[in-house]
């Protein structure tokens, strides 16, 4: 996603919004696998078993 940095003088320069990626271990097929997930996906995965 893209947007603007806006300085105190209101000068706009382009910036990027990047996902918050974190290393995580996930149960996949009965075994733990290391994957890189965004924090929103980690929250959703934590809610899934309920």
Buried (B, 14 or more C-beta within 10 A) or exposed (E): EEEEEEEEEEEEEEEEEEEEEEEBEEEEEEEEEEEEBBEEBEEEEEEEEE
